[in-house]
Amino acid sequence: MWKKLLHYANPLTLFRKSDASRNINLTLMHGINRISILMFLLALVVMVVKFWT
């Protein structure tokens, strides 16, 4: 218990990815989310350009 608490309190391990987070489903979900955000921003830019021209 103390070892886990010290691990969470250590600033060197605070922002590092843990080994348990290497799930392929989670990785694919983050990739799809990035693609959808980029597509939304691209569509927003197209709409603004069409509005101003």
Secondary structure, DSSP 8 states (H G I E B T S, - for coil): -HHHHHHHH-TTTTSS--GGG--HHHHHHHHHHHHHHHHHHHHHHHHHHHHH-
